[in-house]
Amino acid sequence: MVARGLFAALCAACLALASAAPLRNAADCVNSDILKVTGVNVFPTTRQISSSSVQFLQDRTTVSVAQNFEVSYYSTFKVVTNLYTFAKETYVLYQCGTAAPKPADYGLPASTKVLAVPLTAVSVQDTTVLNFMKVLGVLDRVAYVTPYAVEPCMQALAGSSCNRTSDNAVADNIDGKFVGYSVKASDAQAIAFTATADPGPLNRAEYIKYVATFFNREAAANTAFNAIVAAYNSNKQVAANYLAKNSGASPLVAWIYYQPKYDSASYKAPEQVVLYFNAYRRQYVQDAGGRLHDLAALNAQYGNNGTIAVSGSQLVFTDLPNTLPVLRTILKSVDVVIDEAFYDGKDPQSITLDDFRTLYGLTDAAAMTDLKFLSGQRLLRLDGSASPQGTTAWFEEGVARPDIVLHDLVSAFLPGALLAVGDTMPAKLVRNMFAANPGRVVLSTAAQCPAAQATCGAPAAPVCPAVYLDCQGRLATATDSQPCAPSCSAGANTNVPNVKSGGAASRAAAQPALLGALLVAALAVLGWAL
């Protein structure tokens, strides 16, 4: 009877494991002894996101960041609110090792999602999240990933040897998934990520703090964001100083895109060419020392409220056989063109100057001398870094690292500016089609992933709690030099010791093996009883 009881218990454990959340590193969680300390706050201010907008209330601290999200810190949990109109969601993130709060007790919406943090194994459907996670040092917590990833280890994870694409994510093997804008309130694991809806390059970069809240990496996010802002402003100042010193005119820039005809049951759009003037592109151009046309002036001169018309922050050209000559007139005096078009059937390495000229109706010989950006050989594309499948890193890395984007643009707009300060770093995300090798695209491949990390998930470093009990049983706050509880002699009152486990993907992969081991043990016990 004892053996049969043990067998039943083991089978119950098997079933629980089959439907449980992914295995967690115990060092991620607070020890219950900490919660006995009067007034303990597991999210001290030194481990909260920083902002110029902070409101201290009796039971919480509310921090507003960028334009579309805010975070409120309570003693054992935090409330993250995505304020973007079309993906507005609220998340209660409670420190693992503490009790999950009930949203209704705090006046939160019934649709509020409750997650234990730090998340330990996530699915990432939106490439823009990946570089934020990489900067935060939690890329090893990605268990499933979009096949459009460019980062080498993420390519390896999605590749045939691991086959851990976000489309194949198993709910029981993850505890969260970043889905971009296509978030469903009914999906308890889905997390909206809307950085690209926030205007301005630095606004978007500040979403590193949003991502950080799900992994308890706010301190790292503050440090990284401050460094990105400093580098961005340094590049901006280099451009401004160069123009002032050389009494130079800011180059005129056009940001252009071709959209093929779209015809489906739900949506129809004619073939069109777009000149972009939206906020983040305009900001990049201005900060790199350039200037755009005045949209209102262009519309007044060339618009006809039909085939050439303003749509939001764009000037849209349709009926291309008749409107491309007008576009050519506008582009004639432009110094730099940034082409964002996709070329059907071609990856970035195979796109040529002739492809561009054909797409925009500039195949005549005169175009090479009449159009300033062609005669001056300054035609840019945003596919300088890509995967062998043709996916570019423009969104994956560019959203998180506007300092790199601005550096690339300054290099292209004002070639002498960076050289004047001894900066010879090559462009990374932006390339010039007139470079010595027009097909110069830096490829990232799965083979570049270190062997230790290319095994369907590298060991994940613990994200230790922000507070712990030291070897004397006193409450202490984690620091950069002591991020986790120290090792103490046996019997000392400490936080949970640092226990390392496999990476997120390997943890997910280990579950069937562990389930099988439990079954074998159960059958062995039953056999012994018989």
C-alpha positions as CSV (number, residue, x, y, z in Angstrom):
1,M,0.0,0.0,0.0
2,V,2.9,2.4,0.8
3,A,4.4,1.6,-2.6
4,R,1.2,2.1,-4.4
5,G,0.7,5.4,-2.5
6,L,4.2,6.5,-3.5
7,F,3.4,5.5,-7.1
8,A,0.2,7.6,-7.0
9,A,2.2,10.6,-5.6
10,L,4.8,10.3,-8.3
11,C,2.2,10.1,-11.0
12,A,0.5,13.2,-9.6
13,A,3.9,14.9,-9.7
14,C,4.3,13.8,-13.3
15,L,0.9,15.3,-14.2
16,A,1.7,18.5,-12.4
17,L,5.0,18.8,-14.2
18,A,3.4,18.3,-17.5
19,S,1.1,21.3,-16.9
20,A,3.3,23.4,-14.8
21,A,5.2,26.7,-15.6
22,P,8.8,26.3,-16.7
23,L,11.4,25.3,-14.2
24,R,12.7,28.3,-12.3
25,N,16.1,29.1,-11.0
26,A,15.6,29.2,-7.2
27,A,18.0,32.1,-6.9
28,D,15.5,34.3,-8.7
29,C,13.1,34.3,-5.7
30,V,13.1,35.8,-2.2
31,N,13.3,33.7,0.9
32,S,10.2,33.6,3.0
33,D,12.3,34.8,6.0
34,I,12.8,38.2,4.3
35,L,9.0,38.7,4.4
36,K,9.1,38.6,8.2
37,V,11.1,41.8,8.3
38,T,8.8,44.7,9.2
39,G,8.3,47.1,6.4
40,V,10.4,45.2,3.9
41,N,10.2,46.4,0.3
42,V,11.6,43.9,-2.3
43,F,11.7,46.7,-4.9
44,P,13.8,49.4,-3.2
45,T,14.2,52.7,-5.0
46,T,17.7,51.9,-6.2
47,R,16.2,49.0,-8.1
48,Q,13.3,50.9,-9.7
49,I,13.2,52.5,-13.1
50,S,14.4,56.1,-13.1
51,S,12.4,59.0,-14.5
52,S,11.8,62.7,-14.2
53,S,8.2,62.0,-13.4
54,V,8.0,60.2,-10.1
55,Q,5.0,60.3,-7.7
56,F,5.5,59.0,-4.1
57,L,2.2,57.8,-2.5
58,Q,1.5,56.2,0.8
59,D,1.5,52.6,-0.5
60,R,3.4,52.9,-3.8
61,T,5.7,54.8,-6.0
62,T,4.5,55.6,-9.5
63,V,7.0,56.2,-12.3
64,S,5.9,57.5,-15.7
65,V,8.3,56.8,-18.6
66,A,8.3,57.8,-22.3
67,Q,4.8,58.5,-23.4
68,N,3.0,55.2,-23.3
69,F,3.7,53.3,-20.1
70,E,4.0,53.8,-16.3
71,V,5.0,51.6,-13.4
72,S,3.8,51.6,-9.8
73,Y,5.9,49.9,-7.2
74,Y,4.3,48.3,-4.1
75,S,6.2,46.4,-1.4
76,T,6.2,43.0,-3.1
77,F,4.8,43.6,-6.6
78,K,4.7,46.3,-9.3
79,V,1.9,47.3,-11.6
80,V,3.0,48.0,-15.2
81,T,0.5,49.8,-17.4
82,N,0.9,50.0,-21.2
83,L,-1.0,53.2,-22.1
84,Y,-0.9,52.9,-25.9
85,T,-4.5,53.3,-27.0
86,F,-4.7,50.2,-29.2
87,A,-2.8,47.8,-26.8
88,K,-3.7,49.1,-23.4
89,E,-3.0,46.5,-20.8
90,T,-2.2,46.2,-17.1
91,Y,0.2,43.7,-15.6
92,V,0.7,42.9,-11.9
93,L,4.3,41.6,-11.6
94,Y,4.9,40.0,-8.2
95,Q,8.3,38.9,-6.9
96,C,8.6,35.2,-7.0
97,G,8.7,33.8,-3.5
98,T,5.8,36.2,-2.4
99,A,2.1,35.7,-2.7
100,A,0.3,36.8,-5.9
101,P,-1.9,39.8,-5.2
102,K,-5.5,40.1,-6.3
103,P,-5.9,42.9,-8.8
104,A,-9.4,43.7,-7.6
105,D,-8.0,44.5,-4.1
106,Y,-6.1,47.4,-5.7
107,G,-8.8,48.7,-8.0
108,L,-7.2,47.3,-11.1
109,P,-9.2,46.1,-14.2
110,A,-10.6,42.6,-14.3
111,S,-8.5,42.0,-17.4
112,T,-5.2,42.6,-15.4
113,K,-2.6,39.9,-16.0
114,V,-0.7,38.5,-13.1
115,L,2.8,37.2,-13.6
116,A,5.6,36.1,-11.3
117,V,8.9,37.9,-12.0
118,P,11.6,37.6,-13.1
119,L,10.1,35.8,-16.1
120,T,12.2,32.7,-16.6
121,A,11.2,31.4,-20.1
122,V,9.6,33.6,-22.7
123,S,8.4,33.5,-26.3
124,V,9.4,36.5,-28.4
125,Q,7.3,37.1,-31.5
126,D,8.4,40.7,-32.0
127,T,12.1,41.2,-33.1
128,T,12.2,44.7,-31.5
129,V,12.2,43.1,-28.0
130,L,15.4,41.1,-28.6
131,N,18.1,43.7,-28.5
132,F,16.5,45.2,-25.3
133,M,16.8,41.8,-23.7
134,K,20.3,41.4,-25.0
135,V,21.4,44.7,-23.4
136,L,19.7,43.7,-20.2
137,G,21.6,40.4,-20.1
138,V,18.4,38.2,-20.2
139,L,18.5,36.9,-23.7
140,D,19.2,33.4,-22.2
141,R,15.6,33.5,-20.9
142,V,14.2,33.3,-24.5
143,A,12.7,29.8,-24.9
144,Y,11.1,30.4,-28.3
145,V,11.8,33.2,-30.8
146,T,10.5,34.6,-34.1
147,P,12.2,33.1,-37.1
148,Y,13.0,36.6,-38.3
149,A,15.6,37.2,-35.6
150,V,19.0,38.4,-36.7
151,E,21.0,37.9,-33.5
152,P,23.1,34.7,-34.0
153,C,22.0,32.7,-31.0
154,M,18.4,33.6,-31.7
155,Q,18.9,32.3,-35.2
156,A,20.3,29.1,-33.7
157,L,17.3,28.8,-31.4
158,A,14.8,29.2,-34.2
159,G,16.8,27.0,-36.6
160,S,16.2,23.4,-37.5
161,S,18.5,22.0,-34.8
162,C,16.4,23.5,-32.1
163,N,13.2,24.4,-33.9
164,R,12.1,26.7,-31.1
165,T,10.2,29.3,-33.1
166,S,7.6,31.4,-31.5
167,D,4.9,29.7,-33.7
168,N,5.8,26.5,-31.9
169,A,5.7,27.9,-28.3
170,V,4.1,25.6,-25.8
171,A,2.2,27.5,-23.1
172,D,3.2,25.1,-20.4
173,N,6.9,25.7,-21.2
174,I,6.8,29.5,-20.9
175,D,5.7,32.1,-18.4
176,G,5.3,35.0,-20.8
177,K,5.4,36.0,-24.4
178,F,6.1,39.4,-26.1
179,V,3.7,39.7,-29.0
180,G,4.0,43.3,-30.2
181,Y,0.7,45.0,-30.9
182,S,-1.3,41.8,-31.5
183,V,-2.1,41.3,-27.8
184,K,-5.2,39.6,-26.6
185,A,-6.7,40.3,-23.2
186,S,-7.8,36.7,-23.0
187,D,-4.2,35.4,-23.3
188,A,-2.8,35.5,-19.8
189,Q,0.8,35.1,-21.0
190,A,0.7,37.7,-23.8
191,I,2.6,41.0,-23.2
192,A,2.2,44.0,-25.4
193,F,5.3,45.7,-26.8
194,T,4.6,49.0,-28.4
195,A,7.9,50.9,-28.5
196,T,7.6,51.9,-32.1
197,A,4.3,53.8,-31.4
198,D,6.2,56.2,-29.1
199,P,7.5,59.3,-31.0
200,G,11.2,60.1,-31.0
201,P,14.2,57.8,-31.1
202,L,15.1,58.2,-27.4
203,N,11.5,57.7,-26.4
204,R,11.6,54.3,-28.1
205,A,14.9,53.4,-26.6
206,E,13.5,54.1,-23.1
207,Y,11.3,51.0,-23.5
208,I,14.3,49.1,-22.2
209,K,12.9,50.1,-18.8
210,Y,9.5,48.5,-19.7
211,V,11.2,45.3,-20.7
212,A,13.3,45.4,-17.6
213,T,10.3,45.4,-15.2
214,F,9.5,41.8,-16.4
215,F,12.9,40.6,-15.4
216,N,13.7,42.7,-12.4
217,R,16.5,44.4,-14.3
218,E,15.5,48.0,-13.8
219,A,18.9,49.1,-12.4
220,A,20.6,47.7,-15.5
221,A,18.1,49.4,-17.7
222,N,18.7,52.8,-16.1
223,T,22.4,52.5,-16.6
224,A,22.1,51.3,-20.2
225,F,19.6,54.0,-21.1
226,N,21.7,56.7,-19.7
227,A,24.7,55.5,-21.7
228,I,22.6,55.4,-24.9
229,V,21.4,58.9,-24.3
230,A,24.9,60.1,-23.7
231,A,26.2,58.5,-26.9
232,Y,23.3,59.8,-28.9
233,N,23.8,63.4,-27.7
234,S,27.5,63.1,-28.3
235,N,26.9,62.2,-31.9
236,K,24.3,64.9,-32.2
237,Q,26.8,67.5,-30.9
238,V,29.5,66.3,-33.3
239,A,27.2,67.0,-36.2
240,A,26.2,70.4,-34.8
241,N,29.8,71.4,-34.1
242,Y,31.0,70.4,-37.6
243,L,28.3,72.4,-39.3
244,A,29.0,75.5,-37.1
245,K,32.8,75.3,-37.6
246,N,32.6,74.8,-41.4
247,S,29.7,77.1,-42.0
248,G,28.2,74.3,-43.9
249,A,24.6,73.9,-45.1
250,S,22.6,71.0,-43.7
251,P,22.1,68.4,-46.4
252,L,18.6,68.0,-47.8
253,V,17.3,64.5,-47.1
254,A,14.4,62.5,-48.5
255,W,13.1,59.4,-46.7
256,I,11.3,57.3,-49.4
257,Y,9.3,54.0,-49.6
258,Y,7.7,52.0,-52.4
259,Q,4.5,50.1,-51.7
260,P,3.3,47.6,-54.3
261,K,-0.4,47.2,-55.1
262,Y,-2.3,45.4,-52.4
263,D,-5.5,43.6,-53.2
264,S,-7.3,41.3,-50.8
265,A,-10.8,40.8,-49.6
266,S,-10.2,42.9,-46.5
267,Y,-7.9,45.6,-47.7
268,K,-7.0,47.2,-51.1
269,A,-4.4,49.8,-51.8
270,P,-2.9,51.0,-55.1
271,E,0.7,50.9,-56.0
272,Q,2.3,54.0,-54.4
273,V,5.5,55.8,-53.4
274,V,5.7,57.6,-50.0
275,L,7.9,60.4,-48.7
276,Y,8.0,60.1,-45.0
277,F,8.0,63.1,-42.5
278,N,6.9,61.4,-39.3
279,A,8.4,62.4,-35.9
280,Y,11.1,59.8,-35.3
281,R,12.5,60.0,-38.9
282,R,12.5,63.8,-38.8
283,Q,14.3,63.7,-35.4
284,Y,17.0,61.5,-36.8
285,V,17.6,63.7,-39.8
286,Q,17.7,66.9,-37.8
287,D,20.0,65.4,-35.1
288,A,22.4,64.0,-37.7
289,G,22.8,67.5,-39.2
290,G,20.3,67.2,-42.0
291,R,16.9,68.7,-43.0
292,L,13.7,67.5,-44.7
293,H,11.5,69.3,-47.1
294,D,8.6,71.2,-45.6
295,L,5.6,68.8,-46.0
296,A,3.0,71.6,-46.2
297,A,5.0,73.5,-48.8
298,L,5.4,70.4,-51.0
299,N,1.7,69.7,-50.8
300,A,0.9,73.3,-51.6
301,Q,3.1,73.2,-54.7
302,Y,2.6,69.7,-56.0
303,G,-0.4,68.2,-54.2
304,N,-3.7,67.7,-56.0
305,N,-5.8,66.0,-53.2
306,G,-5.8,62.9,-55.3
307,T,-2.9,61.2,-56.9
308,I,-0.4,63.4,-54.9
309,A,-1.8,63.9,-51.4
310,V,-0.9,64.3,-47.7
311,S,-1.8,61.3,-45.5
312,G,-0.9,62.0,-41.9
313,S,2.9,62.7,-42.0
314,Q,3.4,61.3,-45.5
315,L,3.2,62.6,-49.0
316,V,1.7,59.8,-51.1
317,F,2.1,59.4,-54.8
318,T,-0.3,57.0,-56.7
319,D,-1.0,56.6,-60.5
320,L,2.8,56.3,-60.7
321,P,3.2,56.6,-64.5
322,N,1.9,60.2,-64.2
323,T,3.2,61.2,-60.8
324,L,6.8,59.8,-60.8
325,P,8.0,62.8,-62.9
326,V,6.8,65.1,-60.1
327,L,8.7,62.9,-57.5
328,R,11.8,63.3,-59.7
329,T,11.4,67.1,-59.6
330,I,11.2,67.0,-55.8
331,L,14.2,64.7,-55.6
332,K,16.4,66.7,-58.0
333,S,17.9,68.9,-55.3
334,V,18.0,66.3,-52.5
335,D,21.5,65.5,-51.2
336,V,20.7,62.2,-49.5
337,V,18.0,59.6,-50.2
338,I,17.1,56.9,-47.7
339,D,15.3,54.1,-49.5
340,E,13.2,51.8,-47.3
341,A,11.6,49.8,-50.2
342,F,11.4,46.0,-50.2
343,Y,12.5,44.4,-53.5
344,D,10.4,41.4,-54.3
345,G,12.4,38.2,-54.5
346,K,15.7,39.9,-53.4
347,D,17.6,39.8,-50.2
348,P,19.7,42.8,-49.1
349,Q,22.9,41.4,-50.6
350,S,21.4,41.2,-54.1
351,I,19.7,44.6,-54.3
352,T,21.5,46.8,-56.8
353,L,21.5,50.5,-57.8
354,D,19.8,49.5,-61.0
355,D,17.0,47.9,-59.0
356,F,16.4,51.2,-57.2
357,R,16.5,53.2,-60.5
358,T,14.0,50.8,-62.1
359,L,11.6,50.9,-59.1
360,Y,11.4,54.7,-59.1
361,G,11.5,55.3,-62.8
362,L,15.1,56.7,-62.9
363,T,16.6,54.5,-65.5
364,D,17.6,57.2,-68.0
365,A,21.3,58.2,-68.1
366,A,20.5,61.8,-67.3
367,A,19.2,60.8,-63.9
368,M,22.8,60.0,-62.8
369,T,23.8,63.6,-63.4
370,D,20.5,65.6,-62.9
371,L,19.7,64.2,-59.5
372,K,22.0,65.4,-56.8
373,F,21.9,62.4,-54.6
374,L,22.8,60.1,-57.5
375,S,25.6,62.4,-58.8
376,G,26.9,62.8,-55.3
377,Q,26.6,59.1,-54.7
378,R,24.6,59.2,-51.5
379,L,21.8,56.6,-51.7
380,L,21.3,54.9,-48.4
381,R,19.5,51.8,-47.3
382,L,18.7,50.5,-43.8
383,D,19.8,46.9,-44.4
384,G,23.5,47.1,-43.5
385,S,23.0,44.2,-41.0
386,A,21.0,41.2,-41.9
387,S,20.5,37.4,-41.6
388,P,21.1,35.0,-44.5
389,Q,17.3,34.8,-44.9
390,G,17.3,38.5,-45.7
391,T,15.8,39.9,-42.5
392,T,17.4,43.1,-41.5
393,A,18.4,44.3,-38.0
394,W,16.9,47.8,-38.5
395,F,14.0,47.2,-36.1
396,E,15.7,44.5,-34.0
397,E,18.6,46.7,-33.1
398,G,17.8,50.1,-34.3
399,V,14.8,50.7,-32.0
400,A,16.9,49.8,-28.9
401,R,20.1,51.6,-30.1
402,P,19.3,55.0,-31.6
403,D,22.9,56.0,-30.8
404,I,24.1,53.5,-33.4
405,V,21.5,54.7,-35.9
406,L,22.5,58.4,-35.4
407,H,26.2,57.6,-35.7
408,D,25.5,55.9,-39.0
409,L,23.5,58.8,-40.3
410,V,26.0,61.4,-39.2
411,S,28.7,59.4,-41.1
412,A,26.5,59.4,-44.2
413,F,25.2,63.0,-44.0
414,L,28.5,64.7,-42.9
415,P,31.3,62.4,-43.8
416,G,34.0,64.7,-42.3
417,A,32.3,65.3,-39.0
418,L,33.2,62.0,-37.3
419,L,36.6,61.9,-38.9
420,A,37.3,65.4,-37.4
421,V,37.0,63.9,-33.9
422,G,39.0,60.8,-34.7
423,D,35.9,58.5,-35.0
424,T,36.6,55.9,-37.8
425,M,34.0,53.4,-36.6
426,P,32.2,52.0,-39.7
427,A,28.4,52.2,-40.1
428,K,26.5,49.2,-38.9
429,L,22.8,49.4,-39.7
430,V,22.9,52.0,-42.6
431,R,24.8,51.4,-45.8
432,N,25.5,53.5,-48.9
433,M,24.7,51.8,-52.2
434,F,27.6,53.6,-53.8
435,A,30.2,52.2,-51.4
436,A,33.2,50.4,-52.8
437,N,31.1,47.2,-52.6
438,P,27.5,48.1,-53.0
439,G,26.4,44.7,-51.8
440,R,28.2,45.2,-48.5
441,V,25.8,43.7,-46.0
442,V,27.2,42.4,-42.7
443,L,25.6,39.0,-42.2
444,S,24.9,37.5,-38.8
445,T,24.6,33.7,-38.9
446,A,23.7,31.0,-36.4
447,A,27.2,29.7,-36.8
448,Q,28.5,32.8,-35.0
449,C,26.7,31.8,-31.8
450,P,29.2,30.5,-29.2
451,A,29.0,26.8,-29.0
452,A,28.0,26.9,-25.3
453,Q,25.0,29.0,-26.2
454,A,24.0,27.2,-29.4
455,T,22.5,24.1,-27.7
456,C,18.9,25.2,-27.7
457,G,19.5,27.5,-24.7
458,A,22.6,28.5,-22.7
459,P,22.7,28.4,-18.9
460,A,20.7,31.3,-17.5
461,A,22.4,33.5,-14.9
462,P,20.1,34.1,-11.9
463,V,18.4,37.4,-11.6
464,C,18.7,37.7,-7.8
465,P,16.2,39.6,-5.8
466,A,17.0,43.3,-5.0
467,V,17.0,42.5,-1.2
468,Y,18.4,39.6,0.8
469,L,19.4,38.7,4.3
470,D,23.1,38.8,4.9
471,C,25.1,36.3,6.8
472,Q,24.1,38.0,10.1
473,G,20.4,37.9,9.2
474,R,20.2,41.6,8.4
475,L,18.3,43.0,5.5
476,A,20.6,44.2,2.7
477,T,20.0,45.8,-0.7
478,A,21.7,44.3,-3.7
479,T,24.4,46.4,-5.4
480,D,26.4,46.2,-8.6
481,S,29.3,44.7,-6.6
482,Q,27.1,42.3,-4.6
483,P,24.1,41.6,-6.9
484,C,23.2,38.3,-5.1
485,A,23.2,37.1,-1.5
486,P,26.7,36.1,-0.3
487,S,27.6,32.5,0.4
488,C,27.4,31.9,4.1
489,S,28.4,29.1,6.4
490,A,25.9,26.4,7.1
491,G,23.0,27.5,9.3
492,A,23.4,31.1,8.6
493,N,20.2,33.0,7.9
494,T,20.5,33.9,4.2
495,N,18.5,34.2,1.1
496,V,18.1,31.2,-1.2
497,P,21.6,30.2,-2.5
498,N,22.5,30.8,-6.1
499,V,21.3,27.7,-7.9
500,K,22.1,27.6,-11.6
501,S,20.0,25.8,-14.1
502,G,19.8,25.4,-17.8
503,G,18.8,28.3,-20.1
504,A,15.2,29.0,-20.8
505,A,15.1,26.8,-23.9
506,S,17.0,23.9,-22.3
507,R,14.8,24.1,-19.2
508,A,11.7,23.8,-21.5
509,A,13.4,20.9,-23.3
510,A,14.3,19.2,-20.0
511,Q,10.7,18.9,-18.9
512,P,9.8,15.8,-21.0
513,A,13.0,14.1,-19.8
514,L,12.3,14.9,-16.2
515,L,8.7,13.7,-16.7
516,G,10.1,10.4,-18.1
517,A,12.5,10.0,-15.1
518,L,9.6,10.4,-12.7
519,L,7.6,7.7,-14.6
520,V,10.5,5.3,-14.5
521,A,10.9,5.9,-10.8
522,A,7.2,5.3,-10.3
523,L,7.2,2.1,-12.3
524,A,10.3,0.8,-10.4
525,V,8.6,1.4,-7.1
526,L,5.4,-0.4,-8.3
527,G,7.5,-3.3,-9.6
528,W,9.2,-3.5,-6.2
529,A,5.9,-3.6,-4.5
530,L,4.7,-6.4,-6.7
